[in-house]
Amino acid sequence: MFELNSKMNDERIEEIGENHVGTSAKTPLRADAFDISDQEKISKIQESVKDILETLGMDLTDDSLQGTPKRVAKAFVNEIFMGLNPKNKPKASTFDNNYNYGEMLVEKNIVVYSTCEHHLLPIIGRAHVAYISDGKVIGLSKMNRIVEYFSKRPQVQERLTMQVVQAMQEALGTDNVACVIDAKHLCVNSRGIKDIESSTVTAEFGGKFKEKDTKREFLDYLKMETDFD
């Protein structure tokens, strides 16, 4: 039975091939994802990275490579994929909109460093996030931290865009949130088709941002050049 299931999985992977596939707005995590500590994860990943490099024929006794497995493991757990752990989720502090600001607020050009979950190669780009207050406002830096948190995990860009919007909606208690992400995927730029010029744009619009005029206003803001030199 195991061999049959394994063969079926292999055939499914071959069928998908290079296609860009996402499953849902939730990151696919096992129920036991956090049953072991970060240090235990680092130790296990370190051994796995060592096996990979040795399989590739690398000489891990070389001074340049001796520390690579541990460095990679620590980077995976503490930095590159730190957004998988709910303990790292930023506290989205909100405040009453006492100054009654009723227009949209747009945070442009938030840097995105993420990782494609299909080839574990970098996604690099910019996120533009906006909301219209329904009584609450959020600290500007929290918008950046929300983008960072959901970026720091194996991702597909469509899911990342949706997760940012959903987290903002939850924090602010309003559907009036929008996000546009424009990013380069190194799985496209550095391998496969090797198209170094292309980028991917995704968008998610909630509440008033679904209205034509509001959506247009938001997109017009994104065209404004920001140069303070």
N, C-alpha and C positions, 0 to 999 in steps of 0.2 A: 504493500500500500504506500509506504514511504517513497519507494522508487517511482511509483506511478505519479504521486503528487509532485515529486521533484521534477519529473519530466514535463508535467503539465505546466508548472511554474516557469521552467525554461522556455517552453513553447510560447507562453504568454509574454515573457520578456522579449523574445525574438519578434513576436507580432507587434509589440509596441515600438520596438526599434528605437529610432531617434526622436520619436514623437514626444511632444511636450505634454505631459499628462499630470493633471492634478485631481485630487479626489474630493476634498471638501475644504471649508474655511477653517477647519481645525487641523492643527499639526498632528500627524499620526504618531501617537505615543503609546507604548505598551502600558498596561496597568501597573507593572512593577518597575517603571522607569526610574523611580527614585528610592528603590529599596536598598541600594548600596550607596555609600558615601562618595563624595567627589574624589577623595584620595584613592579609594578602591577603583573607581573608574579610570583614573589616571594610570594606575598600575596595570590594569588590564589592557588599556589602549596602548600603553608603552610597549607591551609585549607583542601586540598585534602589528604595530608599526615596524618593530624590529623584524618580525617575520616577513612582512611585505618587502622591506628593503633588502633583506638577505635573499629572498626569492628572486628579486630583480638582479641579484649578483653584486650588490654593493658590499664593500669591505667596511664593516662597522668598527674595525679596530683602528681605522684612520682617525687622526685627531679631529678632523672636521666633522666626522659623522658619529663619533661616540655618543654625543649627547642629543642627537637628533630625535630618537624615539621618545625620550622624556620631554624634550621641548615641544614636539608635536602634540603629545598627550595633554600636557598642561595647557597649551594654546587651545586645543579643542574644548576642554572642560571649562576653563576659566575665562576664555575670551571669545573664540570664534562661534561656539555653540552655547554660550552662557544663557542665552534667551530661552533655552529649553526648560530651565529650572524655574518654577514659579516663585521661588524665594528671591529671584533677581528682578521680578517684575517691579517697575518703578511705582511709587505711590503717587497717584495722579491728584495732587492737591488742587482743589477748586475753591473758588471764593464767590460770594454774592456779587452780582453785577451792579454795584452801588452807583456807578457813574452812568448807568443806563445806556451803555454803548450798544446800539441796535444794528450796526452794519456787520458785514462779515469780517472776520480776522483771518489773515492768511500768513502762514509761516512757510516761506519759500526756501528752496535749495537746501533742504536737510540732507546731509550726506548719508547715503545708503551703502553699507558694506555687508553683503550677505553671501550665502553659499547655495548654489544650485543643488538640490537634493538628488538630481539624476546622475551627475558626474562628480559632485563635491568640488566644483570649481567656482571661483568668485563671481558674484554679481556686484557690480559697482555702478552707482547712479545717484540720482537726486529724487527726493520726495517733496511734494508740495501739499500741505495740509491746511484745511480751512474749516471754520465753523461759524455759525450764527448763534449767539447766546440766546438761551431760553430761560435766563435767570442766573446762570452760573458762568464763570470764566475760569480758565485754567492757566497756570503759569507757563510762560513761553517755553522755558527749557524742558518742561514736562512733555511737550509735543515732540521735541527732539528725542527724548529718552524713550518714549513709547515706540517711535520708529526704530530706534536702536535695539530695543528689547526684542521686538518681533523679527528684526533682521538677523539677529545673532542666533540662527538655527538653520538647519537644512530647510530650504524654502523653494517655493515657486512664486513668481512675482504676483500672480493673481491673488493667491492666498494672503501674501504679505499686505497687499493693498487693502483687502477686506478686513484683515485683522486690525490694522491701524485704525480704520474707520469705526469698527465695532468697539474697540477699546476707548476711543474718544467719545463715542455715543454713550457708553456705559458711565464714563467719568462725569460727563456733562449733563446727563439726563435729558438728552435731546437727540433727535434723528438728524439734525441739521449739521452734518459733517461731510466733508469731501476729501478725497486724496487722489493725487495723480503721481505716478512714479515713472520716471524715464531712466532706464538702466541698460548697461552693457552686460551681456552674459558671456563669460570666457569659454563656456562650453560651445558657444557659437563662434566666438571671435578667435580662439586659439586652437580649436580642433574641429573635426567634422568638416563643415562647409568653409571654415576659416574666413568668415566675412568680418573684417575688423572695423567696418564702418557702421554696421547696423546696430540699432538699439531697440529696446522693447518698451512700449508705453502701455500702462494699465491705469484704469480709473475706477473709482467707486464713489457714487453720489447718493447721499441720503437726505430725506426730508425735503427742505426747500431747495436743495441743490439739484433735485430732479426737475425743477421748473426751468424752462428754457432760458428765461432772462437771467435768473440767478446763476445758472450754470455758465452762461456766456460771460457774465461779470467776473466770475472766478477765473475762467480760462483767459480772459483779457488781462487780469492781474499777472498771470504767469508770463505774459509777453513783455512785461515791463523789465527793462534792463536794470540790474542792481550793481552799481559801481560807485564806491565811495572813495576811490583813490584821488 
